[in-house]
Amino acid sequence: MCGLAGVLAFDRGPFLVTEPLVTRMRETMRHRGPDGGATWIDPEGRIGLGHRRLSIIDLATAAAQPMSNEDGSLWIVFNGEVYNHAELRAELVALGGHCWKTDHADTEVLLHGFEQWGIDVIHRLRGMFAFALWDARSHELWLVRDRIGIKPLYYSVHHGRLTFASEIKALLEDPEQPREIHEEAFYHFLSFLTTPAPQTLFAGIRKLPSGSWLKVRADGSTEEQRYWEVWDDVVPIESGSDEEIAERVLAELRTSVKLRKVSDVPVGVFLSGGLDSSTNAALFSEGETRPVRTFSIGYDRDYASYRNELEFARQMASRIGSEHHEYRLGVDELVDFLPRMVHLQDEPIADPVCVPLFYVAKLARDNGVTVCQVGEGADEMLIGYPNWLQALERQQMDDWPVPRLLKRAASSALDLAGYGHAWQTEYLRRGGAGQPLFWSGAEAFSEWEKQQLLSPRLKRSLRGLTSWSAIAPIHARFRARAWDQSPLSWMSYVDLHLRLPELLLMRVDKMTMGVGLEGRVPFLDHRLVALAMSIPSSRKARGGRLKHLLKIAVRGLVPDALIDRRKQGFGVPVDELFEGRLATLAQVQLDRFCDETDLLDRGEVNRLIQSGQGSKIWYLLNLAMWWREYITRDVPAAA
C-alpha cells in the first residue's frame, strides 16, 4: 500500500515534466508511504512518476518504486496488493524470458505480467490496486483501478498535460490546477454524502471509476473502458439447500481471509463486535500459532443514540484468544480531529464514521501493526441492513398496478399540501417517473430538500437536474445484464458501484492511510462478490432474516450471542455531539460558507441548524470545512 503520483506532458506542447513538481506531488502523501519515496523522470521530460512506499510485501530496497523492467521500456507506480502474486510469478518463470530483480515483490509480477499479457494481466489479479504504467514502446500511459474500487485514482487534464495521483492534494501541487467547485457534483454530494465517479467536487479533477482503465496516448487522446462487470463472473445458483450455499460462501470467505494474511509485516483485525468483524477475526485466527491482534474503538460514555459495543468485541476476542486493544474516544478529541479529517479526505466524505475509523487505525499502528482486515461489504453483498427490508416493502407497494400519472399527481398534491419534505412524497415522485425507489444505501437530502437548500442562482443553473442522472447508467447496466432483477439485487448492485467504492471504501482508504496503515477487505474479494451475486436475493434474506446464509455459515465459529443479537452498526452519536462545541463550530463555519459562496440558502441552512438534525448538519459542516481547507486555503495545514 502506497501513494503514487505522476505527470504526462503531451506531444508538441511546450510543457516539460520536472523532478521538483513530481516530488512535491509525491511528498503530499508521506502519510501513505512513510517507508521511503522516489521519483523518476524520463530523459525527454515527457513523463514523470513519483511514489511513497509503505513496505508490506518484499521489504528489500530492490522492491522500491518507481520500478522498471530490465530494458527500461516499462515503468510502473503501484498502490495496493496482488494476493496471488506468488502463483503468477511461478507461471511467468515457467514461461521464461523475464529477468527478475526482486525476491517476491508483487509490483514486479505486475510489471512482467504486463510484458507477457498486456493489459489483460488485470484479469489475472486477485487483489486491490490502482496503478499507472508507462509503456515507452507505444508511448501510452495506462491508469487502472481495481474491480471493486478499493483503491482510488484521480487525474486531471489541463494545460497540455495529464496529472494523476492516489490523492487529490497531490494534483493541487500543480500551480496551474484550478481550485473550483464542480456544481453538478456538489448537487450529487448533497444526495449521496460523496461524489459519484467519475466526478469529484473539484471542477476539472476526475476519479477513475471502479473496474475501469484509462489509456492515455502521447498526443493527449484517451480511451476509457470498464474491464470488469460482476455479471460476467456470475453463475446463478438455482438449486441446493441453504446449508449447501452457506458452505460455499464460507469456503470462499475462508480463502479470501487467508489470502489477505499474506504480508511481511504484522497484520491485525478491526473488531467491532458485530457479525462481520467477528467472522473476520474467527477465520483469521485459524492456523495461527500466535494470538491474533484485534482492535476496537468506543466512546468515553454511552449515548442515547449509540451505545458502545466494546463488550461484544471482548467476547469475540476472548473466544479466539486474541491480543486485544481498545480505545475510547472523547468529544473534545473528536472535534479537535476535524481539521485533520478534512485534510485527509481531499473531498468531503460526509460519513462521521471517518472519526472513529481514524482512531482505531491509529490504535493498530501505535501497537506495531501495519495491515488490518476490515469488514466492509458484507452488508451489501449478503443483505445485512434492516432498512433494506423496509425499502423492499416500499418497492413492492410501488410495483402495484397503479398508473404513473396517478403517482405523479399524488406527489404534486402532497407537495402543495406542505408535505414536500416527506420521503413518502419523494418515493411517489420516483415511482411516477418509473425509477426504482432505492437510489443508495446512504441518502442525505431528498430532491425537494435540495431545492430548498440551494441558492436561487444555483437552482436556476441546475434546473431540471436530479441525482437520478448519476445512477441512471448503473441502472441501465443492471437492467441489461442482471439475471436476478429483484429489488434487493438492485440494492446490492447500485451500492457495489456507488456507496461502496466512493463512500465506505474511500473512508477506509483515507483514514487508514492517514496513519500509514493498510486496510484489507475480505468480504469484497471479487470472487466472493461474484458468488454472492450468484445467489438469489430471496435466499440471502429468507423470511426477512438478515445475512441468513452468513449466520448459517459461521454458527459454531462465532458465539451464538453475537450471531443472534440485533444489528447495531458502527456509528457516531452526532445528535448529542451537536449540543456542545460542535454546534458552535457548525454555526461559525456555515455562516462563513454562506457569506462567501453562492451555493446554499442561508435561511434554510439556519433552519436546519436550529432543527437539531445532527446528521444533516454534519454533512454541511464537512463541506464547509473542506471549502476552507482546499478552495480558499485560509486555514493552517492539518497536523
N, C-alpha and C positions, 0 to 999 in steps of 0.2 A: 504494500500500500504506500502510495507516494503522492507527489504533486508534479504535474507536467505542465509545460508551457512552451510556446514557440511562435515564430513568425515566418510567413512565406511572402516574399516580395514577388509580385507578378512580373512577367517578362515585359520588356520595352518600357518599364516605368523607371523614374529617377530614384525611387526609394531603395535603399540597401539595408539589409538587416545588420545590426551592430551587436557586439557582445554586451555592452552595458545595458541596452534595452532588454534583451532576453534575460540577463542576470537579474535585473530589477524585477521583472515579472516573476521569475523563479523565487526570489527571496521574499516575496509577499506571502509565500506558502511554507515558510520554515516549520510551522507547526505541523504540517502534513508529513514532513520529512526531516526530522531532527538529526538523522544519522549521516548526512552529507549532501552535497549539491555539486552539480557540474553543468557546464554549458558547452555546446558545440555549434560553430558557425561554419557553413561551407565556404570554401575559398573565394567564391564569387559574390558572397553576400546575398544570395537569393533565399536561403533557408537557414533558420537557427532553431535549435532545440535546447530547452532547459529542463532540469529535473532536480527535485528534492527527494531524498531517499529515506524511507522507513524500512530498515533491514529486517526481513522476516524469513525469506527463503534464500539460502546461499548467502551467508553474511560476508563472504570474501569481497575484496575490492574489485576483483575481476567481474563481479556481477553488477557493478555500478552502471548507471545510465547518465547520458545518452549512450546507447550501445549500437555498434555496427556489426555487420557480417565481416567475413575475412577479407573481402576486397573493397570494403567501404561503399558498396553500391546501395546498401540498405542501412538506414538509421532509424532507431525507434526510441520513443519515450513511452512508458507503460505504467499505468496505475491499476493495481488490483492483484488478483491471484488466479493462476491456472492450476486447479487442484489435480488435474490428471497430467501434469507436466512430465512426470517420470515415464508414464506409459507412452506419451507422444515422443519423448526423447528416444526411447528404445526403438520405436518404429522408424524414426529418422536415421538413427545409427544403422539400423539394418538396411535401409535403403542406400546408404552411403553417399559420399560426395559432399559432406559438410564438415567444416573444421570447427571444433568446439574449443572454447577458451575458458569456460566455467565448469564447475563440478556438477551443479544441479540447478542452475538458475532458470526459472520459468520464463524470464524475459528472452533468454537466448533460444529457448524452444519455440517461442512465438516468432522470433526473427527467422530462424531456419525453416520453420513451418511455412512462413510466407514465401521463402525461397522455393520451397518444394511444391506448394499447392496454390500459391497466390492468395487472394482474399478469401478463398474458400476455406482457408485454415480456421476461420472463426467458427465454422460449423463443427469442428472437432474439439473445440474448447469447452471444458466444463469448469465454470468459474464465474468471477465477476471482473470486469475490466473496462477500462477506457484507454485507448492508446492512439498515438499519432505515429505513422510510419511514412518516412520519405523514401521513395524509390527513385534513385538518381538515374536509373536506366531509362525510365519512361518519363521522368520529370513530373511525377504525380505524388501528391500527399494524400494519405488515407487517414481519416478520423473515424474511429469506431467506438460505439458504446454497447455494453453487454445487453443480452436479450431482455433482461428484466429492468434494466436501468438502475442497478445498484450503485454504479459509479457515474458521476456526472462529467460532462464535457461541454464546454462553452466555446463559442467562436464569434468573430466579428469580421466583416469585410468592409474596408474603408481605405481611402487614400492610396489605392494601388497595392494593397496588401491584405492578407488574412492573418489575424492573430487568434490563438486558441490557448486554452488552459483548463485546469481542473477547477479553478475558481475564478469568478468574475473579477475580483480585486486585482488579479494579475493582468487582465486585459486593460484595466483602468490605468496601468502604469504607462501605457502608450499615450503621450501627451495630446495626440490628435483624436483620441477616442471620445466621442461626445458623451456627456452625462445628462441624459434627458429621460423623462418618464414615458414609457410606451402606454398610451392612454387606453387602448383596447385591452392590453394585458392587465392594466390596473383594474378595469371593469371585471375581468375574469378572476382576478385576485380576490375581489370582494365576494365572489361566489365560492371559490374553492380553497381559500386560505393560502394559495400558491398560484403561480402562473403556469398554465398548461404548455408543454412543449409544442412547438419549437420556440415559443415566445419566452422572454424574460421581462422583468419590469423595467429594464433599460432599453430604450429605443436603439436599435442597431446591434444589439447583442442577442444571440440566439443560443439555445441549448439543443444538442443533438437528441432526438427522441430515442427512447429505449429500442433496442433491437434494430438499430439503423447504422449505416455507414455513409460517409460523405467523401467523395473523391474530388480533389481539387487539382486542376491542371495548372501548369506553369503560367498559362495566359489568363488565369483567373476564372475560367469556366468551371462549373461544378456539376456533379451528378450525385443525387442522394437516393438511397434505396433502403427500404425496410427488408432486412435479410432474414428476420425470424417472425413467424406467425405461429402462435401456440397451436392453432388448429391443424397445422401440418404435422405436428407430433402426437396428435390425439388419436387414440384408438378406442372408440366408445365401448364402455363396459355395460353390456346389456343382459348379463346373466351372472350367477354366482350369489352366494349369501352375503349378508352384511359382514359377517365374520371373515369370510374369504377376502373381501375387498379391503377390510381393515388390516388384514395381514399383509397385503400388498403395499398399502400405504406405509405401514410400519417398516417393512423391509427397505423401501426406497428412502424413507426418512433416516433409517439407521445408516445406510450408505452415505447419505448426504452429510450427516453429522460427522461420520468417520473421516470423510474427505476434508472437512473443514477443521480437523485437528492437525492437518499437515502443516508443520511450522518448525523453524529452527530457533524460535523464541517462545516464551511461556504463553499459553492460551488459557483463557478462563471463560466463564459463562455469566451473563446478566441473569439474575434470578429474582423475579418479582413475586413469586408465589402463585402465579396463575398457571393454567394448564400448559400453555405453550412453552414458557421458560422452564417449567418443571420437567416437561418432556425432554427438552434440550439437555438439561442437566443430567437426567437419568441415562439417556443414551450416551452422552459424553463420558460418563463415569465407567461405562462398560469397557473392560480390558485395561483400565488404568492401574498402574502399580503405585501411584502416588495420589493423595487426595486432590480432587478437582478444586479449583479456586472459583468460588462463587461470590457475586457482588450484588447487593441490594441497596435501594435508596428509599427513604421515607421522609417524613416531616417531623418537626420537633414536637408536634402535638396532633391529635386528631381534629378534623374539621367536620362540620355538618355535611358538607358536600363531598368530602373524601376522607376515608378512614385508612390508616396505614395497613399495608398487607405484610408487614415485616414478620409477623408471627407465622404466616403461611410459608414464607420463604425459609424461615428457620426449620419448619417441619421437613421441607424437601431437602435442605442442607443436611439435616440430621440423618435422613433416610439414606443418603449416598455417602455420608461421612466426609463432606467437603470441608475445605478450609474457607470458612465463611466470613465475609466482611460486610459491614453495614455503615451507612452514613445517613444522618438526619439533617435535613435541610431547614434552615430558619428563614423567616420572612425577609429580614434585612439582607441576608445573603442572596436571596432570590432577586430582590430589587437591585442590589448593587451589581449583580451579574449582567443585567440587561444590556448595557452598552457593549460588553464583550460578546454577548449573544448575537446582537445585531451585526457586529463586525464579522463574526464567523459565518453568518447566514449568507452574506452577499446580496441577496434579495429577500424580502420578507417570507419567512416560513412560519405563518401565524398560528402555530400549534404550541401552546405553552409547555407541552411535554419536553420541548427543547431544553428547558432549565434542568429538571431532574436528570434527563439523559446525559447532559454535560457532566453533572456531578458524579453520577455513577461511573462514567467513563474515567473521570479523574481519579476516583477511588481505586479503580482497577490499575490505572497507570502508576499511581503512587505506591501500589503494592506489588510492583515488579512484573505486571502483565502487559504485554504488547498487543495481544489479539483477544477479542471476546466474541463469543457467539451470542446472537440476539434472536428474539422470537417473532420479528415482523413477518407477515404474510400468511400465518396460519388462519387468522380470522377471515381473510378474503378468499382463500382457496378452499377452506373446509367449512365455511359458513359458521362464524362464531359470534356475530353481532346480533344482539336482541332486536335492535331497530331494523335489521334487515327483514325479520319476520313481520314486523309492522308494515314495512314498505311492500312486502309481498301481498299482504292483505289489501292494501290500498290499490295496488296494481290489478289485483283480481277483481276488485269492485269497478275499477275503471274499464276493465275489459268487458263488462256487461254491455249488451247491445243497446247502448244509448247514443243517439246521433251526436256527432261532434258539435254541430251547430247549437244543440241544447246545452252542451257543456260550456261552450263559449259564452252563451247568453247567461248562464248561471254565474260564471266567473265575473262577467261585467256587472251583473246585479249585485253581487256581494261587494264588489269594489265600490259601487255607488252608495251602498248602504254603510260604508265605513269599515268594511272587513277586508280591504285590500292587503293589509299586513299579514293576514292569517295564511298559514301554509296551505290550508284547505283550498283557499282561493287560487293559490299558485298551482296546486295539483290539478284543479279543474282547467286552468288555462293550458297546462301542458297536455292534458288529455284531449282538450278541444283542438289542439294543434297536431294531434296524432303522434305525440312524443311520449317516450316512457317517462313515468313519474320520477324514477330514480335517476339522478344525474351523477351522484358521487356519494361516497360514504362520509364525506365532510362537506357540508354546505353551510356557508356563513349567513349571507344575506340573500333573500329572495329577490326576484326581478323587481317586484313592487318596492321593496325596501331600498334597493339600489337607486331606483328613480327618485326616491325621497332624499337620499344621501348626496347624490351628485349635485354639483353646482349647476346653475342654469346654463352656462356656456357648455359644459361637458354633456349635459343632457341633449342639447341641440346637436352637438358634434357627433354623438353616438346614437342618435335617434334610430330606432329600429333594431339595434343590436341586442341580442340576448346571449347568455352563456351557452345556449344550445349549440351555437356555432363552433364552440371549442370541442364539443364531444360528438357532433354530428358525423365526422369522419370515422370515429371509433364505432359508432352505432351502425354505420353503413358496412364496415368490415364484419361486424358481428352478424348482421342480418344476412350477409352474403356467404359466410363461412361456418357459422356455429352449427354443430349438429344438435345441440340442446339449446333451443330458443326460449327457454323458460325465463321468467323474471329473475330468479336467483342466479342463473347462469350469466345473464346480462350484468348483474351487480358485480359478480366476480370479474368479468371481462373488463368492464369500464374502470374498475378500481385497479386492475392489473396495468392499465395504460395511463392512468392519471394520478389517483391518490397515492398509490404505492411508489412509483418512481419519482414523482415530483413533490411529494409531501413527506410521507413516512420514511422512505429510504433516504431522501435528501436530508431530513433532520438527523438521521443516524450518521450519514457521511459527515455532515458539517460539525456535529457536536463531538463525535468520537475523534475525528481527525484534528479537532481543535486542541486535543491534548496528546496527539501523536499515538492514537490507539486505532487499530483496525477492527471494524465490526463485520462479522460474517453472518450470513442469513440462511441457515439450513432449510427453512421452510420454503425458500424461493429458489432452490436448485431447479434448473429449467426442466429436468426430467420429472421431478416431483410435481411441478406445476402442471406439466402435460398430463400426468397421471390423474391429478385432482380434477382437471377439466375434462377428463375422460369419464368421470363418474357422474351419473345423472344427479342433478341438484336435489331431486326428491330423496335420493339415498343419503346424501350428506346431511340433510336436516329432517330425517324421517320423524314424523309425528311432532314436528316443531321442536325437536331436541337438537340444540346447537352442538356443533362438532361431534355429531353422533358417531361417526366412524373413528375419529381420533380417540374418543373416550373408550370405545371398544378396544382399540389397538393398544392403549397404554395401561389398561386395567391390569394391575399387578406390578407395573413398573413405577407408577405414581400412586401415592396414597389415595384411597377412595375419597377421603375427606376433601382433598384438593380437586379431584375429578368432578365430584358431585356438588361442590359449593357453587353458589350463584356467581356468574361472571361479574367482575367488578371493573376491570380495565384500569390501566395505569393513567393517572390523571393529576391535575393541579387544582387546588381549591381557589379558583380565580374569583368567585363571587366574594368570598371572605377577604381575599387579599386586597380588593379594591375598597376596603373600608379604612385603610390607613395611608401609608406613604405612597402606595401605588396610585391611589385616587388623585393625589396632588400632582404626581408626576404626569399622569394621563391628561389632566386638565391643562397643565402648562404646555406639554408637548403638542397637544391637539389644537390649542388656541393658536400657537405659533404656526402650525401647519396650515390652518385655515386662513390665517392672516397673510401668509406668504405664497400660497398656491391658489389656483382657481380650479380645484378638483372636487372639494366637498362643500356642502352647505353648512355654514357654521351653526345655524339654528337647529338643524337636525342632529348634528354632532353633539351639541349641548344637551338636547333632549335625550339622546342615547346615554350620555354620561349620567344624567340625572335619574334615568330609569334603573340604574344599577345592574344592567345586564353585563356581568363581568367578562364573559367570553367575547362578546362583540366589541366591548371597549378594548380588550387585549388586542384584537385583530387590528384595530385602527392605531393603537399605541405602537405596535410593532412597525406599522407602516410609517408613522410619523418619525420614529427614531431612526429608521432606515433612511428616510429622506434627508435628515440632518447629517447622518454619517456619510452617505455616498453621493448625494446631489449637491447640497450646499457646502458640505465639508467644513463645518464650523464647530465640530466637537473634537476634543482630543482623541488621538488614536487609542483604541482599546488596549488594555494591558495584555 
